[in-house]
Amino acid sequence: MFDIGFPELALASLVALLVLGPERLPSALRTLGLWLGRIRRGFNAVKSEFEREIGMDDVRRQLHNEQIMEEVKKIQQETQEFGNEIAGTGS
């Protein structure tokens, strides 16, 4: 996801240690971890909701297509019956 190597991580740790100090760094990292967990859970919830909606949309589309196909079959049968009647009266 993020292409962070060891040098970047070490530099970020050093800057955090200098800015926050050794007393506040553990609580800041704990808070950061909690927020990252909340964000990750939020993204996962949105993703699963979206996938669920997409799945329901596919089911609705499939049902609609099946209804259309039934109507097409009915029209084909009626057209064939009408054609048979015309062919029967023409002879």
C-alpha positions in Angstrom: 0.0 0.0 0.0 2.6 2.5 1.1 6.1 1.9 -0.2 7.9 2.6 3.1 11.3 1.1 3.6 13.5 0.8 6.7 15.3 4.2 6.1 12.0 6.1 5.9 10.6 4.3 9.0 13.7 5.1 10.9 13.6 8.7 10.0 9.9 9.0 10.9 10.6 7.4 14.2 13.5 9.7 15.0 11.4 12.8 14.1 8.5 11.5 16.3 10.9 10.9 19.1 12.4 14.4 18.8 9.0 16.2 18.5 7.0 14.3 21.1 9.7 13.2 23.5 10.1 9.8 25.1 7.3 10.4 27.6 4.5 11.1 25.1 5.7 8.9 22.3 4.1 5.6 23.6 0.7 7.2 24.1 0.8 9.0 20.7 1.7 5.7 19.0 -1.2 3.9 20.8 -3.6 6.7 19.8 -2.3 6.5 16.2 -2.8 2.7 16.2 -6.4 3.1 17.5 -7.2 5.6 14.8 -5.7 3.5 12.1 -7.7 0.5 13.3 -10.9 2.6 13.2 -10.1 3.8 9.7 -9.3 0.3 8.5 -12.6 -1.1 10.0 -14.5 1.8 8.4 -13.0 1.1 5.0 -13.7 -2.6 5.3 -17.3 -1.9 6.3 -17.8 0.4 3.3 -16.2 -2.2 1.0 -18.4 -5.0 2.3 -21.5 -2.9 2.0 -20.6 -1.9 -1.6 -19.9 -5.5 -2.5 -23.2 -6.6 -0.9 -25.0 -3.9 -2.9 -23.3 -5.0 -6.1 -24.3 -8.6 -5.5 -27.9 -7.5 -4.9 -27.9 -5.4 -8.1 -26.7 -8.5 -10.1 -29.6 -10.5 -8.6 -32.1 -7.8 -9.5 -30.7 -7.5 -13.0 -30.8 -11.3 -13.5 -34.5 -11.4 -12.4 -35.4 -8.6 -14.7 -33.6 -10.3 -17.6 -35.5 -13.5 -16.9 -38.8 -11.7 -16.9 -37.9 -10.1 -20.2 -36.9 -13.5 -21.7 -40.3 -15.0 -20.6 -42.1 -12.1 -22.3 -40.0 -12.6 -25.5 -40.9 -16.4 -25.4 -44.6 -15.5 -25.1 -44.4 -13.1 -28.0 -42.6 -15.7 -30.1 -45.2 -18.3 -29.4 -48.0 -15.9 -30.2 -46.3 -14.9 -33.4 -45.7 -18.6 -34.4 -49.4 -19.4 -33.7 -50.5 -16.4 -35.7 -48.2 -17.5 -38.6 -49.6 -21.0 -38.4 -53.2 -19.6 -38.6 -52.3 -17.5 -41.6 -50.6 -20.5 -43.3 -53.7 -22.6 -42.5 -56.2 -20.2 -43.9 -54.1 -19.5 -47.1 -54.2 -23.1 -48.2 
